[in-house]
């Protein structure tokens, strides 16, 4: 485990799927911390600036939605994970919180909307996204590594 709660695959040189899992506080400031960690990971793995920009937008919205609508785990954190799949040329991002239920569908918004944009933004930026509510709520998204 690295400082800041980041766990990096110990076989990164031998694996074909570099990945990291991070537990961060369930706080309004967490999107900023999450963006910094993901940007560092993607930079080390030589992602393009446009991929990094898109990934940071998606992650930020996922984390902000979890904080606004989800529930922290017993230790007051949430789990964030990302994996590069070089064979499929995809970045997979997921955010897990302990919340249950709720509606997780993108909604239409206008330019004056102050909230409710998160899933619509994810829907527009990511190639694919999904929700798994089998144990808490996990929102995942895939983004292409080549834009």
C-alpha positions in Angstrom: 0.0 0.0 0.0 1.4 3.3 -1.0 1.0 6.5 1.0 -2.5 8.0 0.5 -4.2 4.6 0.4 -3.1 3.6 -3.1 -2.6 0.0 -3.8 -0.7 -0.7 -7.0 -0.5 -4.1 -8.6 2.9 -5.5 -7.4 3.5 -7.3 -10.7 3.0 -4.1 -12.8 6.0 -5.0 -15.0 4.8 -8.6 -15.5 1.1 -7.9 -15.9 -0.7 -6.8 -19.1 -3.3 -4.8 -17.1 -1.8 -2.0 -15.0 -4.2 -1.1 -12.2 -4.6 0.7 -8.9 -7.2 0.7 -6.2 -7.5 3.7 -3.8 -9.6 4.2 -0.7 -10.3 7.9 -0.1 -12.4 9.8 2.4 -16.1 10.2 1.7 -15.8 14.0 1.6 -16.6 16.8 -0.8 -12.9 17.4 -1.3 -12.3 13.9 -2.6 -12.8 14.5 -6.3 -9.7 16.7 -6.3 -7.6 14.1 -4.6 -8.9 11.4 -6.9 -8.1 13.4 -10.0 -4.5 13.9 -8.8 -4.0 10.2 -8.2 -5.5 9.1 -11.5 -3.6 11.8 -13.5 -0.3 10.5 -12.0 -1.2 6.9 -12.8 -2.1 7.8 -16.4 1.0 9.9 -16.9 3.2 7.1 -15.7 1.5 4.8 -18.2 1.9 7.4 -21.0 -1.7 8.2 -21.7 -2.4 11.1 -24.0 -3.4 14.4 -22.6 -6.9 14.1 -24.2 -7.4 10.7 -22.5 -6.2 12.1 -19.2 -8.6 15.0 -19.5 -11.6 12.8 -20.3 -10.7 10.3 -17.6 -10.5 13.1 -15.0 -13.9 14.5 -16.0 -15.5 11.0 -15.7 -13.8 10.2 -12.4 -14.6 13.6 -10.9 -18.3 13.2 -11.7 -18.4 9.6 -10.4 -16.8 10.6 -7.1 -19.0 13.8 -6.7 -22.1 11.7 -7.4 -21.1 9.1 -4.8 -20.5 11.8 -2.2 -23.8 13.5 -3.0 -26.0 10.5 -3.3 -24.2 7.4 -1.8 -23.1 6.2 1.6 -19.5 5.8 3.0 -18.2 2.4 4.1 -17.9 1.8 7.8 -14.5 3.4 7.9 -15.8 6.6 6.2 -14.2 5.9 2.8 -15.1 4.9 -0.8 -13.2 2.7 -3.2 -11.9 4.0 -6.5 -10.2 1.7 -9.0 -8.7 2.0 -12.5 -7.3 -0.5 -15.0 -5.6 -0.1 -18.3 -6.5 -2.9 -20.7 -3.9 -2.6 -23.5 -5.4 -5.4 -25.6 -8.7 -3.6 -25.9 -7.1 -0.2 -25.7 -9.4 0.9 -22.8 -9.2 2.5 -19.5 -11.8 1.2 -17.0 -12.7 3.4 -14.0 -15.0 2.5 -11.1 -16.2 4.1 -7.9 -17.8 2.1 -5.2 -19.7 3.3 -2.1 -22.0 1.5 0.3 -25.2 3.2 -0.8 -28.2 1.2 -1.9 -31.1 2.0 -4.3 -31.8 5.2 -6.0 -32.2 6.1 -9.6 -29.0 6.1 -11.6 -30.0 7.4 -15.1 -28.7 10.4 -17.0 -31.3 13.2 -17.0 -31.6 16.0 -19.5 -30.4 19.3 -18.3 -30.2 22.8 -19.7 -27.2 25.2 -19.5 -28.7 26.9 -16.5 -28.8 23.7 -14.4 -26.8 23.8 -11.3 -26.9 20.1 -10.6 -28.0 16.8 -12.1 -25.4 16.8 -14.8 -23.0 14.0 -13.5 -24.4 10.9 -15.3 -25.2 12.9 -18.4 -21.5 14.0 -18.6 -20.3 10.5 -18.0 -22.7 9.2 -20.7 -21.3 11.7 -23.2 -17.6 11.3 -22.4 -17.3 7.5 -21.7 -17.7 4.9 -24.4 -19.7 2.8 -22.0 -20.8 3.0 -18.4 -22.8 0.8 -16.0 -24.0 0.4 -12.5 -23.7 -2.6 -10.2 -25.9 -2.6 -7.1 -25.2 -6.1 -5.9 -23.1 -4.9 -2.9 -23.5 -1.2 -2.4 -23.2 0.9 -5.5 -20.4 0.6 -8.1 -20.4 2.9 -11.1 -18.0 1.9 -13.8 -17.0 3.4 -17.1 -14.8 2.6 -20.1 -12.9 5.1 -22.1 -10.8 4.5 -25.2 -7.0 5.0 -24.8 -6.8 6.4 -28.3 -8.8 9.4 -29.2 
